[in-house]
Amino acid sequence: MGRRAKEEIQLQNADSPLEPEDAVRVAARAASDKKANDIVLLDLREIASFTEFFLICTGANSRQVQAISDAVGEQLRNEGKRPLHIEGYSSAEWILLDYGDFIVHVFSGASRRFYDLERLWRDAKRVEIKEES
């Protein structure tokens, strides 16, 4: 990601006090609250230049995939973060929410197995997602 693109992202999300790692954890909590399965957070900072984190999760069916995506979007909007781009919402097989510093991938089970992002990005460090009480 070029300097200008990063500056534009920073301007777009300037009203958000959250650091990328905190914001992606908000997204993970929102996904968990909607009963997303197999939530995985990958730290890409050492191996990619286009984003810092991938949050990957699975919904049981297309309605749940959309509900997870909606919840993530709503919680981040409440924190002043807006996605730069959303893909796949209508088909709900793989919804991608691009926040610049991190990307949220909400999959159906079959799509997650097919695309297998964890294998493709196996050099990324897995980040533990702590449950908050």
Secondary structure, DSSP 4 states (H G I P E B T S, - for coil): --HHHHHHHHHHTTT----HHHHHHHHHHHHHHTT-EEEEEEE-TTT-SS-SEEEEEEESSHHHHHHHHHHHHHHHHHTT---SEEE-TTT-SEEEEE-SSEEEEEEEHHHHHHH-HHHHTTTSEEE--PPP-
